[in-house]
């Protein structure tokens, strides 16, 4: 299938690729185009801003969490019917799982998708050195097509003209610039940018769109995107050709405290026969009428006071666990199930209490890594001896108040304690690691099947 597409990549984290991406997304959307956004790497925050810019759900494409065929399938599935797909990179263009190869990098995603790359460079305080940097990136991997450069934080028209001269001499097109302007700055906190669920990002996104319209050659970017070859989707497919009719309901915590989900993972649950029911642990009084719960990640530490005040919801979750309802909790969801959360100010807030542990928020990053989990025994999602890839990213730690068997070994990860992760009791599995069901579709199938068994036990 023919999908015009580009990858917007940076020379390094903080180069401005998210700002450029948001500006390009909004500027293209303002032209009346249907723009499908994607994010390379295991990010939950940038996609929320993509969706705010375009009105379409942004999807995650990660070449370490997902096989090549799955990345291509997810891209083609989401981009079908769109005018252009825009994929924002992660970290620097060539940065990934380790320093010795491209696994997990933006470059690998670009090559898997045969997508041309627009390189974002931070031009503050530099001119000809930017040309040297761009030349080095272009020459580093001859199998990658770097179609041009967008320079961020350009100080003046003279600065732009000098950049144009330097890049032209190096044979690299300057596709546009973003000026140094405080209106274009997005708010940040400990996990990065503030998600769209918690702020009105419209002002900054609108300003970025206007800046791109004024300073970036959108027509040239569209021509570059249309030069991408047809995308061939190999098998086997992750999504079935026909969705199984929904016969169970899975409640998914969705509010300002819990919104770290991969949309394709939720779609997989639906494709296997689940009806996904959102609910709010902050605002609702109890869980909905469901046969399973998915408590994803987010910022429970930021909303600990509101979560703690909603005792009726906590009691409802605890009763569901006691009834044997299938429940999967990851990262922030695990923190919510603990006895307490201690926020950055040192204030302790009571949580559900299903896990005899305390979640402590820290001022510095505690864990950031791709990890592989291996099960020592059967759990809700994994069977003994099976492995699954995941991702850790948190500023919190879990202190077990009582001995708790941890049933998952975390290779190259911190886990809950000492490289061990996974609290499993009956139909409950709680991890400190984020998983992507599309990387192992059997996890979604088992979750839905466990919900069916629970439903049958209720006689429903």
Buried (B, 14 or more C-beta within 10 A) or exposed (E): EEBBBBBBBBBBEEBBBBBBBBBBBBBBBBEEBBBBBBBBBBBBBBBBBBBBBBEBBBBBBBBBBBBBBBBBBBBBBBBEEBBBBBBBBBBBBBBBBEEEEBEBBBBBBBBBBBBBBBBBBBBEEBBBEBBEBBBEBBEEBEEBBBBBBBBBBBEEEEBBEBBBBBBEEBEBBBBBBBBBEEEBEBEEEBBBBBBBBBBEBEEBBBBBBBBBBEBBBBEBBBEBBBBBEEBEEEEEEBBEEEEEEBBBBBBBBBBBBBBBBBBBBBBBBBBBBBBBBBBBBBEBEBBBEBBBBBBBBBBBBBBBEBBBEBEEBBBBBBEBBEEBBBBBBBBBBBBBBBBBBBBBEEEBBBBBBBBEBBBBBBEEEBBBBBBBBBBBEEBBBBEEEBEBBBBBBBBBBBEBEEEBEBBBBBBEBBBBBEBBBBBBBBBBBBBBBBBBBBBBBBBBBBBBBBBBEBBEEEEE
